[in-house]
Amino acid sequence: MYSKLISCLLVLIPSLSNGHELTPTYPKLRPSYIDGVLVTDMHMWNRREDAQYYEINVYDDEWNPIPFAATERIFQIDYLAHKELEIYIREKDEEKVEYICTTSKQLKEDVKSTGIKSMICSRVR
């Protein structure tokens, strides 16, 4: 029994280290240059060789989507590259916002077998 568990862990552990990073972990919303709109800056680092496209989403505490604006909702970032993201949220949604997340996307022609989707979130509070 233990040998199966150890074998499973050995298979899963290397795949856990191949994600992307989104910082800060706890972003702060601040007033933007637009009245009634807040902004936060996020920094992303792509550590996945197999993923170059990512999508930004904003959610409440029950994982319902919150409207937001960004220069790009789906963007390309090369392996080991860094990207700065500005995310704009309406002031009236400030109390609802709980998570800012990036999710990996794969092009249809790039998927040779089962693709791995990673989602990394920062908690706003």
N, C-alpha and C positions, 0 to 999 in steps of 0.2 A: 504494500500500500504506500509506504513512504517513498519507495523508489519511483513510483508513478507520479507522486506529488513533486518530488525533486526534479524529475524529468520535465514535467509541465512548467515548473518555475524557470528552469534553464532555457526553455524555449521562449517563454514570455518576457523575461527580463531584458534581453537585448532589444526587443521591439519597443519597450517602454522608454528607452533613452532616445529614440529617434522621433521626437515630436518637435513642435515649434514652440517658441516662447512668446509670451505677451506680457509686457510690463508697463506700468506698475501693477502690482497685484491688487492694490486698493486705490484706484484712481479717484481724484477729486474733480468735481465739476466746478467751473468758474464762469463768470459772465464773459460772453464773447462780445465782439464789436457790433453784433446785431441785437437790438432790443428784444427781450423775451426769449432769448436763446442762450443756452449754456454750452460750454465746450470743454473737452478734455483731450489731452495728448497721450497717445499710446505708442509704444515701441515694440515692433515685432522682429523676431529673428527666426529664420527658417533653417531648421536643422534636419529637414527631410529631403533626401535626394530625389525621392519619387513624387514629390508634390511641389508644384510651382504656383498654383492658384489657390487663393483663400478668399473667404467671404466673411464680412463683418455683420454681426447681429447684436441687437440690444434687447434684453428681456426683463420682465418683472420677476417677483419672487415665486410666481407659479409658472414660470417659463413661457409666458405669453409675450409675443413680440411687441416692442415699443417703437413708435415711429422715430426715426433719426435721420440725420444727413451726414454724409461723408463725401470726400472728393471721389472716392471709388468704393463701391460696396463689394465688388469682386475685383481682386487685383492680383497681379503677377509679382512674385518675388523669387529670385533665384536661390539655389542651395547656398547656405551660409551667408546670405545677404541680410541686411537690416533694412527696415522701413519704418518711417515715422507716419503715424495716422492721427488725423484730427477728426473727432466725432462730435457732432452738434446735436443737442437734445433740447426740446422745448422746455422752458421753465415750468410750465404746468405739469410736465411729466417727471420733474425732478424727484418727487417722493416715490414714484412708481419704479424708477430704474433700479435694478438690482445687479444685473450682470451685463458686461460687454464681452462678447465672445468672437473668436475667429475660428472658422471651420475649414479644413482642407477640402479642396475640390480636385477631382481628377478628370482629365479630358477622356472622352469615350474611347478614343483610339489608344490611349496610354494604359488602359486597364487590360492586363494580360490574364489575370486570374482574380481572385478575390482581392479587392482593394481595401486598404485600411484608411478609415476616416478619423481624423483627430480633431477634437474641439477643445480649445483652451479658453477659459473664462477668467476675467478679473471681476472682483466684486466691488460695486460702488456703494460706499456708506461711510 
